[in-house]
Amino acid sequence: MNSLTKNAAAGGGAGPEVDPRLLVAEPGLRGLVQTAGARLRAGELGSLPVIVGLIVIWTVFQTQNSNFLTANNLTNLSLQMAATGTIAVGVFMILLLGEIDLSVGWVSGLAASVMAVLEVKHGWNPILAIVAAIVVGAVIGAFQGSVFAVFGVPSFVVTLAGFIAWQGVQLKVLGTDGSINLPTNAITKLTSTFFTAATGWAVVIVIVIVYVLAQLVELRSRVAAGLRPRPPAEIGVRTATIAIALVVAVWVLNRDRGLPLALVIFGGLVFILDLITRRTAYGRHVYALGGNVEATRRAGINVRFMRITVFMIGSSLAAVGGVLAASRGTAVTQSSGGSDTLLNAIAAAVIGGTSLFGGRGRAWSALLGILVIQSISNGMDLLGLDQSIKFIITGAVLLASVLLDAVARRGRQAAGRG
């Protein structure tokens, strides 16, 4: 294994490993605290800023409106974040390359339109119509990725053209009617299905077990790669934190309608992308490419292939997001995928901690980021605030996230020089 991907092979996945000189070998909680402090000083902030921000946002809205943290509202919040959050997961992949895709909003709308036309007007089976929509997204991603990777046209320009063109194609697909209502079937049930309490708890148990196994595999791989393993106390704290968060979430959701299928789909996609990016050679190559294109090319990695496939993944997930949005709205219209869909998807990935400079971030950043954005939107709706205030605050949060990323990047560079 070459030196370019050795660190990521050990399961780090979120970019270069912290300088081993900064890590402390002391066992127990004291060593955990010292290690965390060293990482913070090195600019390895992780999800801490987002979590702190969420606590602040939820506290403010709960004090202003006691309905914010009710089971019913939090269930609605989980449904609201599923569609755009899925698109944000695809944006996360593209940002890892240090690139951008401005077309994901309209790609989601176009894919949903194709699905609706095939299912309603041509009598296709709903499942086949969903598959067709995802294929449309993949084809669009392959096309745009090829123009970028093969011809060297900047991704900003390619996807800006797509932003304009796919909107026109969507209008053409929908025809003169301009909107298509979806009947109650497998498509609409994606966002109207809720699991029983027992099923929700079973999901929690499975997730915790899988997480523990993943930690053990990572521990073994780090030792095999000659890297210092995570302290047992850190693994214990991480596991306990995730378990508590899941238990609280499912307990709250069970007090209303139960665990939503849409949230399971979204969370499952996040988990799969996290697994791919952090546990496979393909994922390590994506991080490497985002970190240094020339070094990746010299390491023998097929840069064109990587770029094309990442854009395919991004557009395919945009299509899935479009399907979920259509399911929740029970219709597809000319504005599907428009409005602030694109901006929220990009903002979610960035706010969650994905670096705009490429090579850093985790799939979970999309989940945390969209949770921040939808919490702001949901809370302001409860307070009856004007839409303009919502945009201003969301923009301010995005700017703060980018500034924090830039400061952390300088901290990492300073630690590297030290």
N, C-alpha and C positions, 0 to 999 in steps of 0.2 A: 504493500500500500504506500502511495507517495505521501510526502510530507504535507501536501496541500490539503488532503482530506483525512489525515490521521486523527486529528483532534475530534472532528465531527464523527468519526467512526466510533468513538467512545461514548457517543450519546449526547454530546454537548449540544449540537444542533443549532443553537441560537447564535452562532458566530464563533470567533476565536475563543479558545479557552482562556480563563483568567490566568495570569502569570502565576506559576506554582509558588513563586516566592511570596505571593500575597496570601496563600492559603496556610491555615494553621493546623497542625497535626494533633492538637490536644483533643482528647475524646470528651464526650458529654456535651451538656448545654453550653458550657463556657467556650469550648472550641467552636460550637455552632455560632455563637454570638460573635466571636472574633473573626470567623470566616465571613460571616455576613457583613461585618464592618469593613473587612478588606475588599470585598466585592463592591460595596457602595463607594468606597474611596477610589476604586478603579473605574468607576462609571458604569458598573454592572447593576443597574437599578431594577431590572426585571419588571415584574408586574406591580411592584409596590406603589408607584405613583398613581396607577389606574385604580387600584383597590382603595387607596386613601381618597382619591377623587370621588369614587362611588359612595363611600361612607359619608363624605361631606354633602354630596348631592342628595342622597336619600334622607339624611338628617334634616336638611333645609326644607325639602318638600314635605316631609312628614310633619314638621312643626307648623307649616303653613296650611296643610290639609291632611287631616287624620285618615283620610281614605287612601292615601298613597300606598302605604304598606299593607293594605288589606289583601286577603287571599284573592278576591275577585280581580282587583286591579293588577296584582302581580301576575296573575294568569293571563290577563289581557296583554301585559307587557311582554311576556314570553312569546305570545303569538305575534305581536307587532315586530319583534326583532328577528324572527326566523327567516323571512324572505330576504330582506336587505343584508342580514348577517351572513347568509349563504353566499350572496354576491361578494361580500367583503372577504370571505375566505379565499375566493378566486383572486381578488385584488391583492391579497397578501402574497400569494405565489408570485405574481408579476412584480410586486415591489421588491421581493427578495432578489430579483435580477437587477434591481436599480432602474427598472423601466416603469411605464404607466400604461393603462388601458382606459381611454376615455369613452369607449363604446359600450361598456358592460351594461349600462342602464338600458339602452335601446336594444341591445342583444337580448336582454331578459324579456323585454316587451315583445320583440319579434318572435322569440321562441314560444312564448305563451300564446301569441296570435296563431302561429302555425298549429299548435296543439288544439286550440279552440276550434279552428276551421276544420281540421281533420276529424275531430270528435263530434262536433255538432252538425256541420254541413255535409260531411262525407261518411258519417256513421262509423268511424273507426272505434275500435275498442279503446277505452280510456288509457289503459296501460301502454298500448302501442302508440297512442298519441303523445303520451309523456316521453316515451323513448325517442320518438321522432323529433320532439322539441329539443331534447338534449343533443341529438345528432346534429341538428341545425346549429346549435351553439358550438359544438366541436369543429364543424366545418368552417364556421366563421373564424374561430380561433386559429385553425390551421392556415387559413388564407392570410389573415393579418400577420400572424407570426412568420409566415414565409416571406411576405413582402419586407418585413423588418429584418429577418435573419439573412435572407439570400441577397436582397438588393441593397441592404444597408440604409433603407429609409427610416428615419427616427420613429420610434414607437409612438411618440406624441403625435406626429403628423399622420401616421397610418391610422391610428385609432380615432383621431379627430375626424378624418374622412369617414370612418365607420360610424362615428357619432351622428353624422349628417345622413349618410347613405342608408343605414339600417332603419332609421326613423321613416324614411321614404318607403322602403320595402315593407315595413310594418303597415303603413297606410294602404299600400297596394294589396297586401294580404287580407286585411280586414274589409276592403271594398267600400262600397257606398254606405253600407249600414253604419260603419264606424265603431260598432261594439257588438259583442257576442256574449249572451248570458249562458252560463254553464249550468246544466241540470245537476241534480243531486246524484252523485255517483262517486267512483273511486277518486276522482280529482278533487272534488270539494271536500271529501272526507279527510283529505290530508291535513287540513287545518280545523276540522270539526270533530275529530276523534280524540277521546281522552281515555287513558288507561285507568283501571281500577286501582284502589289503594295498594292492594297486594302486589300487583304488577309493578307499580312505582317503586315499592321497597325492594322488589327483586332486581330491578334495574340498578338501584343504588349498590346492592351487594355485588352484583356482577362488575360494575365499574370499579369499585374499591379493590376487588380481587385482581382484576386486570392491571390496575395501577401498581399494586404491590409486586405482581409478577414482572411488570415492565421495569420497576426499580431494581429488582434483583438481576434482571438481564443486563441492565445498564451497569450495575456494580461489577458484574463479571466481565463485561466488555472493556470497562475502564482499566481493570486490573490487567487484562490480557494485553491491552495497548500500552501498558507501562505508565499509565496516568494515575494520579492519586484518586482513590474512590471517595465518594461523598461520605461524610461522617454518618454513622448509624443514627445519631440524634437528628440530623437533618432529614434523613429519610423518614424517620418516625414523625417529625413535625409536619412534613409535607403530606404524608398519608393522613394524619389526623385532621389537618386543615381541610383537605379535599373531602374527607368523609363527613366532617361536620357540616361543610357547606352543602353537600348533597342531601344530607339528612334534613337540614333546615328547609332547603328548597322543596323537596318532595313533601315534607310535612305541611308546608304552606299551600302547595298546589292541591294536595289531597283535601284540604279544608274547603276548596271550591269545587272544581269539576274534575280534578285529577291531573296527572301528568299528560301534557298534550303530545300527540304524535308528531306534530310539526317541530316541537322542541327536541324530541328524540332524533328526528331526521337531521336537524341542524347540528346538534351535538355530535351525532355519529359522523357527519362529514368533517367536522373539526377534528375529531379523534383520528379519522383515517388520514387526513392531510398531515396531522402532526406525526403520525406513525411513518408516513412516507418520507417526510422531510428530515426526520431525526433518526430513523432506523434503517434507511436503505441507501445504497450507493447513489441512486438517482437523486435523493434528497441532499446528500452531501455535495453532489456536483452542483446542484442549484445554489446552495450557500456559497460554494467556492466561486461560481461564476459571478454572483453578485458582489463578491469581495474583490476579485481581480480577474478581469476577462482574459488578459494576456497570459497570466500565470496558469489559468485554467486551460487555455488552448495549448500551451506548452506541455502541460501534464497529460496531453493526449485525449482530452475530453472533447466530444463532438459538440461544439458550441452551437452550431446551427440547429441540430436536433433538440438540444436542451431548450433553446429559445422557442422553437415552434411548439414543442409539447407543453411547455409552461403556459403559453398563450392559449393552447387548446383547453387545458385544464381550467384556466380563468374564464373562458367563454362558456364552457360546459357548466360550470357552477353558476354562472350568470343565468343560464337557461333554467337550471333547477330553481334558482331564486325567483325567476319569472313564473314558473309553475306554482310555487308556493304562494306568490302574491295573487295570482289569478284564483287560486283555491280559496284564499281568505276573502277576496272581494267577490267571489262567485261570478266573475265576468272579466272580459278583456276588452279594453277600449283603446282609442287612439292615444291616450295619455299613459297607458301602461308602460312602465319602465322610464317614464320621463320625470318631470318635476325635480325633486332633490334626491332621486334614487342613486345616481352616480356619485354625487357629492357625499352623501351619507355613507356609501360603501367605502369610498376612499378614506373618508375621515375616520371611519370605524377601525380600519386596519392601522392607520397612523396613530390614532389616539390610544389604541391597544398596545402599542409599543413596537410596531414594525418600522424599521428605519427606512427613510426615503433614499438613503445613500446605498441601499442594497446590502445583502449578505447578513442581515440581522433581523431577528424576529421569530415568533412562533405562531402556529395556527391559532392557538388560544387567544392571541391578541385580537383577532376578529370578533370573537365572542365577547371579550371584555369591552372592546371599543364600541360595538353596537349596543351593548348594555348601557354604556354611558350615554350614548346619543339618544336612545329610546327612553331612557329614564328622564333626560332633560325634556324631551318632547312630551312624554306622558305627563310629567309633573306640571308642565306649563299649561297643558290642556285642562288639567284638573283645576288649575288656578284661574283659568279663563284669560290668560295673557295673550297679547297680540302675536301674530305669526312673525312679525318683524323682530320682536324681542327674542323669540326662539332661534331665529337665524343668527342674530348677533351673539348670543351666548354660545351656541354651537361653534361658531367661527372662532370665538375667543378661546374655547377649550382646545380646538384644533391647533391654533397658533401656539398655545402654551405647550402642547405636546411636542410640536416640532422644535420649539426652543429647547425643551428639556432633552430631546434626542440630540440636538446639536451640542449642548453642554456636556452630556454624557459621553458623546463621541470625543470631545476634546479631552475629557478625563481619561478615557481609554488610551488615547494617543500619548498623553503625558505619562501615564503609567508604563506604557511600552518603552518610552525613551528612558524612563528611570531604571 
